[in-house]
Amino acid sequence: MGACAAVLIAWLLPSCSPSDAVKEATEPCDTQGCDFGQNKVLLSEASGSCDADGTYRPATDEVAVGGSCNGAGRCEFVCTYDDELIRQLCNCSGVHKITRDGLECQACGAGEPGSEQGDGDSGPAGDDGAPSTGGTEGTDPDPSADDGGVELPPLDPADCDEAGDDFDVAYDFGVLGAEVVNCSGFAESDGDYFRLELEENATVTLTLETTTGRLGGGLYADAEQINKADPLVPWDVRQTQLTLDLKLERGVYFAAVVPVGASTIFDIDVSADAYPLPEVEPEAGNSFDDATSLGTIGSSRIDVGGYVGATDAEDIYAVRFESNGTFTYTVADVEGRVQVALYEDADQINIASPIRTVDVSATDQLVEIELGQGDYLLRVVPVGSSLYSLSLSFE
């Protein structure tokens, strides 16, 4: 098991039937939780067998799962850090290490981002299994939280510390561009919320800094209902600076800055570098049946761009060739990493058996392939949120 996917902590909790936990994963077992940014997995579920015990292996930073049922009648689970959060917290060079005490970024020097993470003082879990944020409600699921197209009142940049404590009263940073917009604020109680808008797919640079305490929260995509306990990108900043370069789809987002414990002074800066090739309108389909048609491809090159990731699982394009010939396509200017698979259209398509697949990150990939007349599909899937361009021609 790699370090970034390693299991962090095994908890032994009294007064819970292991059999009930295996079958139901409900109270009281399910009311126990992990620290902020961690995911809970019942040991019995992780093992694939009933009532398994867990043993920590410090040499490999793993929890071994197996063996006999726990006769003491205790509910056991493990906490794992989310891979994306690890990349954010440990954004210096070097190896990530997960120990029974928390997450360490050993290659980071003193005071660098990530060097103080995972010290085990995240605070107790809330009653719903989500992490506590010092008595606030900022991490509880909030089905009623609904932007609902509310038109936010214009605010002077000098008043950004008047940012509201929920999505519908967020301070509006407006449409992001290359110019950095920022706020120096004081996060109290439920925190401060900021609205951001992208007119095009972009790489958003977000810097969050605190020198007086600890900040949780995260970035959320706009939706009719937003679950505060499930940010698109979570963060945990402890008396340091965190800088994120995020590949994001065009649209509206919210940044929540929530104090963990005492009220906290903070600075937040955001800017956006728009991706040069706009996405097709409407955006590419997410299934073979809903593929976006690029029509008949000929010798004149067609260029399309797109985003795939947390808010758009895949892009699928349909193309047609009027004769036998050579199909040439290039996957280029990838920010992140994508896999592009070519299929012949059919009533039943085996997604595991493409004609050709390329895996592209920093280096552009050109494919030339002889194909017969007919209809074909190109499927683009992300390996992490990514931006990409496709250039297509046929002769």
Disulfide bonds with the S-S distance in Angstrom:
Cys16-Cys29 1.73
Cys34-Cys79 2.18
Cys90-Cys105 1.78
Cys92-Cys108 1.88
Cys160-Cys183 2.20
